[in-house]
């Protein structure tokens, strides 16, 4: 087991003992966010202070220990403590830090500095350049500059020989220097940014990745690589190098070219530990050609393919561990994508965005037995959705977006007795008028069992609407 899997096991044990609660789960069933009861939090904070486990800088009334080991700063540090408190500091987390970066710079530049620091989280800090003081923290294992305005990562990043996690998500960094290859302990690279003012479900390219060093395969400990751009001169070589990263659990590929599909397939066959794969084409008309993949990673749990497909890849039905599947901008013609997908035994989430060019989708009896969430979006030719009795018996959430030709609710929606939520966005005026009229007349028996029915639009570039 990896260190990450061991840690996840500890958290699951806390959940089983009701010491920690699940706030939100990912589509693959793993926990996304946790929460604890207010009373339990107070106990944790109190005990942490007594045993010098964690010090909260925002707690004015609390006396700081002589040697702070783990420090959490909320907003800014008003009461400056003597620097001798920090000579044994192991972990420093700043949340929405505004005035505390100068304090960090002073500490890191002092004689003893923060030489024992292993965790540094500057998430959301007002940074535009990479803090040079960080390069002195040679024991650092975790570094997060997520949500800052940093643009360039210096070549001297190679000094951080013990670094395991580099989180640069939602920064303006577009390329990592070759010196990153010196970090042989690196396990997680998170570097991608969402493009603002775009609604993801209707825009093909709504975020971008980074240009990785061509010899990325030298980072043999990598488990997460998100997200590399491949539409450049070294893209083909880069995709071949990915096959050397045999410890990868999560891989995200941006801007894949049609001619590079076979190289990616060759690499994927070597990634037996892969759990999550996201692939987006170089353009919405660029074909993702993964037909040459003969032995897909059998432990794959989440799969996202964004780009044109000639057909549903033949190997997808063999992914018995698959929990979440998104096919976006596939633009399949004369091919019913549901035929080959309905037998996936563990599929919980399915999203089809601009996947099908036909007029009808039929969910047949016996199909999608474990599906909980279904999303249909930007199906421009779609007119009818049919649900046969016995299909999707566990479905709880149904989203239909930007299907303007659909004039009526899915035929057989009354068979979905487990359905709790129905969301409709940017649908035809005829459909919305009919639903409103049926609600007023009490003729809404087909959806009377659904607790939440939401009708909205994105005409102004963001989600808005109301419940019926």
ZARO-954243 format. One record per residue (C-alpha): x, y negated, z; residue in one letter. Coordinates in steps of 0.5 Angstrom, whole numbers, padded with zeros to 4 digits, always signed. Layout:
XYZa
...
END
This chain:
+0000+0000+0000x
+0002-0007-0001x
+0003-0012+0004x
-0003-0016+0001x
-0007-0009+0002x
-0005-0008+0009x
-0007-0015+0011x
-0014-0014+0007x
-0015-0008+0011x
-0014-0012+0018x
-0019-0017+0016x
-0024-0012+0014x
-0023-0009+0021x
-0025-0015+0024x
-0031-0015+0020x
-0033-0008+0022x
-0032-0011+0029x
-0036-0017+0028x
-0031-0022+0030x
-0031-0025+0023x
-0036-0026+0018x
-0037-0025+0011x
-0039-0032+0008x
-0038-0030+0001x
-0036-0024-0004x
-0033-0024-0010x
-0036-0021-0016x
-0032-0015-0015x
-0034-0014-0008x
-0028-0017-0005x
-0029-0022+0001x
-0028-0029-0002x
-0029-0033+0004x
-0030-0032+0012x
-0033-0035+0017x
-0033-0035+0025x
-0038-0037+0030x
-0037-0044+0033x
-0036-0041+0040x
-0031-0035+0038x
-0027-0041+0034x
-0026-0045+0041x
-0024-0039+0044x
-0019-0038+0039x
-0016-0045+0039x
-0016-0045+0046x
-0012-0038+0046x
-0007-0040+0041x
-0005-0046+0044x
-0004-0043+0051x
+0000-0037+0047x
+0004-0042+0043x
+0001-0039+0036x
-0002-0045+0033x
-0002-0052+0034x
-0007-0057+0032x
-0005-0064+0030x
-0012-0067+0030x
-0013-0065+0038x
-0011-0071+0041x
-0013-0069+0048x
-0008-0063+0048x
-0001-0063+0050x
+0004-0060+0045x
+0008-0054+0047x
+0016-0056+0047x
+0017-0051+0041x
+0012-0052+0036x
+0011-0045+0032x
+0005-0046+0027x
+0002-0053+0026x
-0004-0055+0022x
-0005-0062+0021x
-0012-0065+0019x
-0012-0072+0015x
-0006-0075+0018x
-0002-0075+0024x
-0003-0081+0029x
+0001-0079+0035x
+0008-0078+0033x
+0011-0072+0037x
+0019-0072+0038x
+0022-0068+0033x
+0025-0063+0037x
+0018-0060+0038x
+0019-0058+0031x
+0026-0054+0031x
+0023-0047+0031x
+0017-0049+0026x
+0015-0043+0022x
+0008-0045+0019x
+0006-0052+0017x
-0001-0053+0014x
-0004-0060+0012x
-0011-0061+0010x
-0012-0067+0006x
-0006-0070+0008x
-0005-0078+0007x
-0001-0081+0012x
+0003-0075+0014x
+0008-0074+0008x
+0013-0079+0011x
+0013-0075+0017x
+0014-0068+0014x
+0020-0072+0010x
+0023-0074+0016x
+0023-0068+0019x
+0026-0064+0013x
+0031-0069+0012x
+0034-0068+0020x
+0040-0065+0022x
+0036-0058+0024x
+0031-0060+0019x
+0025-0055+0018x
+0030-0049+0017x
+0026-0044+0020x
+0020-0046+0016x
+0017-0040+0012x
+0010-0043+0010x
+0008-0050+0007x
+0001-0052+0005x
+0001-0059+0002x
-0006-0057-0001x
-0009-0064-0004x
-0004-0068-0001x
-0002-0075-0005x
+0004-0073-0009x
+0006-0074-0016x
+0013-0071-0016x
+0016-0065-0013x
+0018-0066-0006x
+0026-0066-0006x
+0026-0064+0002x
+0022-0057+0000x
+0029-0055-0004x
+0032-0055+0003x
+0027-0050+0006x
+0031-0043+0004x
+0027-0039+0008x
+0020-0041+0005x
+0016-0035+0003x
+0009-0039+0001x
+0009-0046-0002x
+0002-0049-0004x
+0002-0056-0008x
-0005-0054-0010x
-0009-0060-0012x
-0004-0065-0012x
-0002-0069-0018x
+0005-0066-0019x
+0007-0066-0026x
+0014-0063-0026x
+0018-0057-0022x
+0025-0058-0022x
+0030-0053-0024x
+0033-0053-0017x
+0027-0049-0015x
+0031-0043-0016x
+0034-0045-0009x
+0028-0042-0006x
+0031-0035-0006x
+0025-0032-0001x
+0019-0035-0004x
+0014-0030-0005x
+0008-0034-0007x
+0008-0041-0011x
+0001-0044-0012x
+0001-0050-0017x
-0007-0049-0019x
-0010-0056-0021x
-0004-0059-0021x
-0001-0062-0028x
+0005-0058-0029x
+0005-0055-0036x
+0011-0051-0036x
+0016-0047-0031x
+0023-0048-0031x
+0028-0042-0033x
+0031-0042-0026x
+0024-0039-0023x
+0027-0033-0026x
+0032-0033-0020x
+0026-0032-0015x
+0026-0024-0015x
+0022-0024-0009x
+0016-0028-0012x
+0010-0024-0012x
+0004-0029-0014x
+0004-0035-0019x
-0002-0039-0019x
-0002-0044-0024x
-0008-0047-0028x
-0012-0053-0029x
-0019-0054-0030x
-0021-0059-0035x
-0025-0064-0032x
-0032-0066-0035x
-0033-0060-0038x
-0039-0055-0037x
-0036-0048-0037x
-0041-0044-0039x
-0042-0048-0046x
-0035-0050-0047x
-0030-0045-0050x
-0024-0048-0047x
-0025-0051-0040x
-0018-0050-0037x
-0011-0049-0039x
-0005-0045-0036x
+0003-0046-0037x
+0009-0044-0041x
+0012-0039-0038x
+0020-0037-0039x
+0021-0032-0044x
+0024-0027-0040x
+0018-0027-0035x
+0019-0019-0034x
+0025-0020-0030x
+0020-0022-0024x
+0019-0015-0023x
+0015-0016-0016x
+0010-0020-0019x
+0003-0018-0017x
-0001-0024-0020x
+0001-0028-0026x
-0004-0034-0027x
-0005-0036-0033x
+0000-0036-0038x
+0000-0040-0045x
+0002-0035-0051x
+0000-0040-0057x
+0008-0042-0058x
+0014-0039-0062x
+0016-0035-0056x
+0009-0032-0055x
+0010-0025-0058x
+0016-0024-0054x
+0013-0027-0048x
+0007-0022-0048x
+0012-0016-0049x
+0016-0018-0043x
+0009-0018-0039x
+0009-0010-0040x
+0015-0010-0035x
+0011-0013-0029x
+0009-0006-0027x
+0007-0008-0020x
+0001-0013-0023x
-0005-0013-0020x
-0008-0019-0024x
-0006-0022-0030x
-0009-0028-0034x
-0007-0030-0041x
-0009-0036-0045x
-0009-0038-0052x
-0008-0031-0055x
-0007-0030-0063x
-0010-0025-0067x
-0003-0022-0069x
-0001-0022-0062x
-0006-0017-0060x
-0002-0011-0061x
+0003-0013-0057x
-0001-0015-0051x
-0004-0008-0052x
+0002-0004-0051x
+0004-0008-0045x
-0003-0007-0042x
-0002+0001-0043x
+0004+0000-0038x
+0000-0004-0033x
-0003+0002-0029x
-0004-0002-0022x
-0008-0008-0026x
-0014-0009-0023x
-0016-0016-0026x
-0015-0018-0033x
-0017-0025-0036x
-0016-0026-0044x
-0018-0032-0048x
-0016-0033-0055x
-0013-0039-0058x
-0019-0042-0061x
-0027-0040-0061x
-0026-0037-0068x
-0020-0033-0067x
-0021-0026-0066x
-0018-0022-0060x
-0016-0015-0063x
-0015-0010-0057x
-0017-0004-0061x
-0010-0001-0061x
-0011+0000-0053x
-0011+0007-0052x
-0010+0008-0045x
-0013+0002-0041x
-0011+0001-0034x
-0016+0006-0030x
-0017+0002-0024x
-0019-0005-0027x
-0025-0008-0024x
-0026-0015-0027x
-0025-0016-0034x
-0026-0023-0038x
-0025-0023-0046x
-0026-0030-0049x
-0026-0030-0056x
-0029-0027-0063x
-0029-0019-0063x
-0031-0015-0069x
-0034-0010-0064x
-0034-0008-0057x
-0027-0005-0055x
-0028+0002-0055x
-0024+0003-0049x
-0029-0001-0044x
-0034+0004-0043x
-0028+0009-0040x
-0027+0004-0035x
-0031+0007-0029x
-0028+0003-0024x
-0030-0004-0027x
-0035-0008-0023x
-0035-0015-0027x
-0035-0016-0034x
-0035-0022-0038x
-0036-0023-0046x
-0035-0030-0048x
-0036-0033-0055x
-0035-0026-0058x
-0040-0027-0063x
-0042-0020-0065x
-0046-0019-0071x
-0050-0013-0073x
-0048-0010-0066x
-0052-0009-0060x
-0047-0010-0054x
-0051-0007-0049x
-0051+0000-0052x
-0044+0001-0050x
-0044-0002-0044x
-0051+0000-0040x
-0047+0007-0038x
-0042+0003-0034x
-0043+0007-0027x
-0040+0001-0022x
-0042-0005-0026x
-0045-0010-0021x
-0044-0017-0025x
-0045-0018-0033x
-0044-0024-0037x
-0046-0025-0044x
-0044-0032-0047x
-0045-0033-0054x
-0043-0026-0055x
-0049-0023-0059x
-0052-0027-0066x
-0058-0022-0066x
-0065-0024-0064x
-0067-0019-0059x
-0063-0016-0053x
-0066-0010-0050x
-0064-0007-0043x
-0066+0000-0044x
-0069+0005-0039x
-0064+0008-0034x
-0058+0003-0036x
-0054-0001-0032x
-0056+0002-0025x
-0052-0002-0020x
-0052-0008-0024x
-0054-0014-0019x
-0052-0020-0023x
-0054-0022-0030x
-0052-0028-0034x
-0054-0030-0041x
-0052-0036-0044x
-0051-0040-0051x
-0054-0034-0055x
-0056-0038-0061x
-0060-0033-0065x
-0064-0030-0059x
-0071-0030-0059x
-0073-0024-0055x
-0071-0021-0048x
-0074-0014-0047x
-0073-0010-0040x
-0076-0003-0040x
-0078+0000-0034x
-0072+0004-0030x
-0067-0001-0033x
-0063-0005-0028x
-0067-0003-0022x
-0062-0007-0017x
-0062-0013-0020x
-0062-0019-0016x
-0060-0025-0020x
-0061-0027-0027x
-0059-0033-0030x
-0061-0035-0037x
-0057-0041-0040x
-0057-0045-0047x
-0062-0040-0051x
-0066-0045-0054x
-0070-0040-0059x
-0073-0036-0053x
-0080-0038-0052x
-0082-0033-0047x
-0080-0030-0040x
-0076-0023-0041x
-0082-0018-0043x
-0082-0013-0037x
-0079-0018-0032x
-0084-0015-0027x
-0080-0009-0027x
-0074-0012-0024x
-0077-0011-0017x
-0071-0013-0013x
-0070-0020-0017x
-0069-0025-0012x
-0067-0031-0016x
-0068-0033-0023x
-0065-0039-0026x
-0066-0042-0033x
-0062-0048-0036x
-0063-0052-0042x
-0068-0047-0045x
-0074-0049-0050x
-0079-0054-0048x
-0084-0049-0050x
-0082-0044-0045x
-0081-0049-0039x
-0088-0052-0041x
-0091-0045-0041x
-0088-0043-0034x
-0091-0050-0031x
-0098-0049-0034x
-0098-0042-0031x
-0095-0044-0024x
-0101-0049-0024x
-0106-0044-0026x
-0104-0039-0022x
-0102-0034-0028x
-0095-0033-0026x
-0096-0026-0023x
-0090-0023-0027x
-0085-0027-0023x
-0089-0028-0017x
-0084-0023-0013x
-0078-0027-0015x
-0076-0032-0008x
-0073-0037-0012x
-0074-0040-0019x
-0070-0045-0022x
-0071-0050-0028x
-0065-0054-0030x
-0061-0058-0035x
-0054-0060-0037x
-0056-0066-0041x
-0052-0071-0037x
-0046-0066-0037x
-0047-0063-0030x
-0052-0058-0027x
-0059-0061-0025x
-0066-0059-0024x
-0071-0056-0019x
-0075-0050-0016x
-0082-0048-0018x
END
